[in-house]
Amino acid sequence: MLPESCAGFARALAGREAPHLVVFPGTAGWDDSIAQRVRSGQLVIFESAAGFAEGGALQEQQAGLRAFGLAIERPVALWTEGRPSYLDLDWPVRARVRDFSHAVAVRGGETVGALGGRPVAALQRAGAGALLFLGSPVGPALWSGDPQAHAWLSSVLAAHLLGST
């Protein structure tokens, strides 16, 4: 759904060891294999693009995330004041990443990121794995070379390799 997200994650992960990691960048709907992947021990990064998609995508994501005890709200446009907003990530390291216009608030799990006080990133462990929900796209920041976005993703990979996800 978001070509910049796909390109950003692809560029950031190129040539890196990332066993048991699956990324769904800029995703509009839901893939039923996600729950199985998480429960089998994988870290799944699910970056929602519901704010950029047709109406049914949000309902698909809501239904899929419900199985993980996560609830998401309708996407909101954030650039109403004509200036960018920032996603503040708290796990596994602190990072501040520029937002690219829409965010999906999430409730449940461990809140690991907020945008203007609104929780938009959550980590939910399930089975042997974990689901990392991003309601504000990080892929475009990776694509643009944002150093904080890259440092954050590197820390996520390191935490996952160490088994602390």
WOCOR-V936728 format. One line per field, one symbol per residue. phi: phi as a letter, one per 20 degrees, with the letter a starting at -180 (. if undefined). A space follows every 50 residues. Layout:
phi=???
This chain:
phi=.dgffgffffffegmdfbfmdcddeleedbdfffgffffeoeededefdg fddfgffffffgfffgfdmdcddffcedefemcfdceeedcfcfbccfed ocbdfccomefcacclnefcbbdcebmecbddedecgegffffengffff fffffffffffende
